[in-house]
Amino acid sequence: MDLQGRSYRYVGPAELRALVRPGAEGRGIRSAADFEDWISGRPGAEPSEPFTFVVDAAGVLRLAPRRSEHVVCAGGGPVLSAGEMGFGRESGRWVVRTVSNLSTGYCPDVASWPAVAGALAAAGIGHPAGFTHEVVFRRCPACRELNIVREGDFVCVFCDASLPPAWNVDPSAG
């Protein structure tokens, strides 16, 4: 699978990374049958809520309950995208209804959508044409704080410095 040119390392708090345990990563979804098996085991109203997702470095969709940490879902490794994903049924099959790149641990760029679409297509799960809610992350070059850009206002909420137009959250990313 084409990795779409960028993977994202975990950039969140160390105490959340410390929650990663071998074998505790999110459920890998490689087919519609994998998804059906996984979601049928979810308790009560949980299937109506969005889930935590990552697309791992191999391009596999991994899902976990919503309140799960993305870094745990990813087993601590790099991802091609991360966020939240909600599902519904259409014509007797599961499809993605809502999907965002909201992950403050990985802060993936909106340009990570092709990795999500590729993982969903490979699993045979219908999906929208892009993120239904896009989150724009930037790191302030002046104070180094992480920002979520709102309404196209590329100004740091901490120090009022200008934020760059291009994704820059992970200083070691190439």
C-alpha positions in Angstrom: 0.0 0.0 0.0 1.2 3.5 -0.8 1.9 5.2 2.5 0.9 8.6 1.2 4.3 10.1 2.0 4.0 10.7 5.7 3.6 8.8 9.0 3.0 10.5 12.3 4.9 9.7 15.5 3.2 10.1 18.9 3.8 13.6 20.2 1.4 13.6 23.2 2.1 13.3 26.9 4.5 10.6 28.2 2.1 9.4 30.8 -0.3 8.3 28.0 2.4 6.6 26.1 3.2 4.7 29.3 -0.3 3.0 29.0 0.8 1.1 25.9 1.0 -2.7 26.6 1.9 -5.5 24.2 -1.1 -7.0 22.6 -3.5 -4.2 23.7 -3.6 -2.3 20.5 -6.9 -1.6 18.7 -8.6 -4.4 16.7 -7.2 -4.7 13.2 -10.0 -4.5 10.6 -9.0 -6.0 7.3 -12.4 -7.0 6.0 -16.1 -6.3 6.5 -16.4 -9.6 8.3 -13.6 -8.5 10.8 -15.6 -5.3 11.4 -18.9 -7.2 11.8 -17.3 -9.6 14.3 -15.7 -6.7 16.3 -18.8 -4.4 16.4 -21.2 -7.3 17.3 -19.1 -7.7 20.5 -19.5 -4.0 21.6 -21.7 -3.5 24.6 -25.0 -1.7 24.8 -25.1 1.7 23.1 -21.4 1.8 22.2 -21.9 1.1 18.5 -23.9 4.3 18.2 -20.8 6.3 19.5 -17.8 7.2 17.4 -14.7 5.0 18.0 -11.0 5.7 18.3 -9.2 4.8 15.2 -5.7 4.7 13.7 -4.4 3.6 10.4 -1.2 1.8 11.4 2.1 2.0 9.5 1.1 -1.1 7.5 -2.1 0.6 6.3 -4.4 -1.4 8.5 -7.4 0.2 10.2 -7.4 -0.3 14.0 -10.4 0.4 16.1 -10.9 0.8 19.9 -13.6 2.2 22.2 -14.0 6.0 22.0 -12.3 6.8 25.2 -9.2 4.8 24.3 -6.0 6.6 23.7 -4.8 6.7 20.1 -1.2 5.7 21.2 -2.6 2.6 22.9 -4.8 1.8 19.8 -1.6 2.1 17.7 0.5 -0.1 20.1 2.8 3.0 20.5 3.9 3.0 16.9 3.7 5.5 14.1 0.4 5.9 12.2 -0.7 7.1 8.8 -3.7 8.8 10.4 -5.7 8.8 13.6 -9.0 10.2 14.9 -12.6 9.3 15.6 -14.9 7.3 13.4 -18.7 6.7 13.6 -20.6 4.0 11.8 -24.1 3.3 10.7 -25.9 0.8 8.5 -27.0 1.4 4.9 -28.6 -1.2 2.7 -27.7 -3.9 5.2 -24.0 -3.1 5.5 -21.9 -1.0 7.8 -20.5 2.3 6.5 -18.6 5.2 8.0 -20.9 8.1 8.7 -18.5 10.5 10.5 -14.8 10.6 10.6 -12.3 13.2 11.9 -8.5 13.4 12.3 -9.0 14.6 15.9 -6.1 13.0 17.8 -4.1 15.3 20.0 -1.6 12.5 20.6 -0.6 12.2 16.9 -2.0 15.4 15.4 -2.3 14.1 11.9 -2.6 16.5 9.0 -5.9 16.7 7.0 -3.7 15.4 4.1 -3.8 12.0 5.9 -7.2 11.2 4.4 -6.0 9.0 1.6 -4.6 6.5 4.2 -8.0 6.4 5.9 -9.8 5.9 2.6 -7.3 3.2 1.5 -7.7 1.3 4.8 -11.5 1.5 4.6 -11.6 0.4 1.0 -9.2 -2.5 1.7 -11.6 -3.6 4.5 -14.7 -3.2 2.2 -16.3 -0.5 4.4 -18.1 2.3 2.6 -17.0 5.8 3.6 -17.4 9.5 2.7 -15.1 11.3 0.3 -13.1 12.9 3.0 -13.0 13.8 6.7 -16.4 14.9 7.8 -14.7 17.1 10.5 -11.2 18.3 9.7 -8.9 19.4 12.5 -5.9 21.6 11.6 -3.0 21.2 14.0 0.0 23.5 14.1 2.9 24.0 16.5 3.7 27.6 17.3 7.3 28.4 16.2 7.6 31.1 18.9 6.3 29.3 22.1 6.3 25.7 20.8 2.7 25.1 22.0 0.4 22.9 20.1 -2.6 24.7 18.5 -5.8 23.7 16.9 -6.5 26.3 14.2 -10.1 27.4 14.2 -11.9 29.2 11.5 -8.8 29.6 9.4 -7.2 31.9 12.1 -3.5 30.9 12.0 -2.6 32.7 15.2 -1.2 31.0 18.4 -3.8 31.1 21.2 -1.0 31.1 23.7 1.3 33.9 22.5 -0.4 35.5 19.4 2.4 34.6 17.1 1.6 33.6 13.5 1.3 29.9 12.8 2.7 28.4 9.6 0.4 27.4 6.7 2.0 23.9 6.5 1.8 21.1 9.1 4.7 21.3 11.6 3.6 19.5 14.7 6.5 17.0 14.9 9.8 18.8 14.5 11.6 15.6 13.5 9.2 14.9 10.6 10.7 15.2 7.2 
